[in-house]
């Protein structure tokens, strides 16, 4: 679907603003009024994973900074999560999105995660026909993904709004249980 990016990410932003406040980290956003196309659940989950990664693996020093931004780039929307911290070592950087290789965590410290967040986020990005790109330097890291832009989000119509209108449409029911098909068909027929 097409949806407003800032509205979709609002609950996630509030969540990480609270976490950042507790840790003394500066968390800011730059999200212009932008409509994107995609699976809203997968995309918000990807951004949630990237922000969680920045919060856990970025600099834990007071006043460190995390930025969530979006901008138009080559007729698409470029979403980026920036965090301050040390450069990711090249041996780890090469396997960031590999579910088999995990970052060094000798004490198996669960507060640092289980090492699957970026791999899962990358798989979700692939389902959305995009991919997460990463870059790192001595000042920190940036994770980004490209999304198609939309024109404007279509207003969803509630079923009760539709039922009050005379629509000339057909409904296709698919189920492997004949009893469910018959019962649902009868219910829809009684609704007109």
C-alpha positions in Angstrom: 0.0 0.0 0.0 0.9 3.7 0.0 1.3 5.3 3.4 2.7 8.4 5.1 6.2 7.4 6.4 6.2 9.8 9.4 2.7 8.5 10.6 3.7 4.9 10.2 7.0 5.4 12.2 5.5 7.6 14.9 5.0 4.8 17.5 8.6 3.5 16.9 10.0 7.0 17.2 8.2 7.5 20.5 9.6 4.2 21.8 13.2 5.1 20.9 12.9 8.6 22.2 12.1 7.2 25.6 15.0 4.7 25.4 17.4 7.4 24.3 16.3 9.7 27.1 17.0 7.0 29.7 20.4 6.4 28.2 21.3 10.0 27.8 21.6 9.6 24.0 20.4 12.3 21.6 17.8 10.8 19.2 16.5 13.0 16.4 14.5 12.5 13.2 14.3 14.2 9.9 11.2 12.9 8.2 9.7 15.1 5.5 6.1 14.7 4.5 6.6 11.7 2.3 4.5 8.9 1.0 6.1 5.5 0.3 4.9 2.2 -1.2 5.4 -1.1 0.5 4.3 -3.4 3.2 3.8 -1.1 6.2 4.3 -3.9 8.8 7.6 -5.1 7.2 8.9 -1.7 6.7 8.2 -0.5 10.2 9.7 -3.7 11.5 12.9 -3.1 9.5 13.2 0.5 10.8 12.5 -0.8 14.3 15.4 -3.3 14.0 17.8 -0.7 12.6 17.0 1.7 15.5 17.4 -1.1 18.0 20.7 -2.0 16.5 21.9 1.6 16.7 20.7 1.9 20.3 22.5 -1.3 21.4 25.7 -1.2 19.3 26.2 2.5 18.8 28.1 4.7 21.2 26.8 4.5 24.8 28.5 7.7 25.8 26.3 10.5 27.1 25.1 12.9 24.3 26.0 10.3 21.6 23.7 10.8 18.6 21.3 8.6 16.6 19.5 10.1 13.6 16.6 8.6 11.6 16.2 10.4 8.3 14.4 10.2 5.0 14.9 12.1 1.8 14.0 11.9 -1.9 16.9 10.3 -3.8 16.8 9.2 -7.5 13.0 9.2 -7.6 12.8 7.0 -4.5 12.8 7.5 -0.7 16.1 6.9 1.0 15.6 5.9 4.7 18.7 6.1 6.9 19.6 5.3 10.5 22.9 6.9 11.6 24.6 6.3 14.8 27.9 7.4 16.4 30.4 4.9 17.6 33.5 3.0 16.6 34.0 1.8 13.1 32.7 -1.7 12.6 35.7 -4.0 12.1 36.0 -5.3 8.5 35.8 -9.0 9.6 32.4 -8.2 11.2 31.3 -5.8 8.5 31.5 -8.4 5.8 29.1 -10.7 7.7 26.7 -8.1 9.2 23.6 -9.6 7.4 24.7 -13.3 7.7 22.5 -15.2 10.1 25.2 -17.8 10.7 28.0 -15.5 11.6 27.5 -13.4 14.8 29.4 -10.5 16.1 31.9 -11.3 18.8 30.0 -11.7 22.0 32.3 -13.9 24.2 30.1 -13.7 27.3 26.9 -14.4 25.4 25.6 -11.1 26.7 21.9 -11.1 25.8 21.7 -7.3 26.2 23.8 -7.1 23.1 21.2 -9.2 21.3 21.4 -12.7 19.8 23.0 -11.5 16.5 20.1 -12.1 14.2 18.5 -8.6 14.0 20.2 -7.4 10.9 19.9 -10.7 9.1 16.1 -10.8 9.8 15.8 -7.2 8.8 17.6 -7.9 5.5 15.3 -10.8 4.7 12.3 -8.5 5.3 13.9 -5.9 3.1 14.3 -8.5 0.4 10.6 -9.3 0.7 9.9 -5.6 0.1 12.1 -5.7 -3.1 14.8 -3.6 -1.5 17.9 -4.2 0.6 19.7 -2.7 3.5 23.1 -1.1 2.7 25.6 -0.3 5.4 28.6 2.0 5.7 30.9 2.6 8.6 33.8 4.9 9.5 35.7 6.0 12.6 32.7 8.3 13.6 30.0 5.7 13.3 27.7 3.8 11.0 24.8 4.3 8.7 22.2 1.7 7.6 20.0 2.7 4.7 17.3 1.3 2.4 15.5 2.6 -0.7 11.7 2.5 -1.0 9.4 3.5 -3.9 7.6 6.7 -3.4 3.9 7.0 -3.7 1.6 9.8 -4.8 -0.6 10.0 -1.7 -2.0 7.4 0.7 -5.4 6.2 -0.2 -7.9 6.6 2.6 -9.0 3.2 3.8 -12.7 2.6 3.8 -14.3 0.8 6.7 -16.5 -2.2 5.9 -19.5 -0.4 7.5 -19.0 2.6 5.2 -19.0 0.2 2.2 -22.0 -1.7 3.3 -24.1 1.5 3.3 -23.2 2.1 -0.4 -24.6 0.3 -3.4 -21.5 -1.2 -4.9 -21.4 -3.4 -8.0 -18.6 -5.7 -6.9 -17.8 -9.4 -6.6 -16.2 -11.2 -3.7 -14.1 -14.3 -4.2 -13.9 -16.6 -1.1 -11.0 -19.1 -0.9 -10.8 -21.7 1.8 -10.0 -25.4 2.0 -13.0 -26.0 4.4 -16.3 -26.3 2.5 -18.3 -25.6 5.8 -16.5 -22.3 6.3 -17.1 -21.3 2.6 -20.8 -22.0 2.9 -21.2 -20.2 6.2 -19.3 -17.1 5.1 -21.2 -17.1 1.7 -24.5 -17.1 3.6 -23.4 -14.3 5.9 -22.2 -12.1 3.0 -25.5 -12.8 1.1 -27.5 -11.7 4.1 -25.5 -8.5 4.2 -26.4 -8.0 0.5 
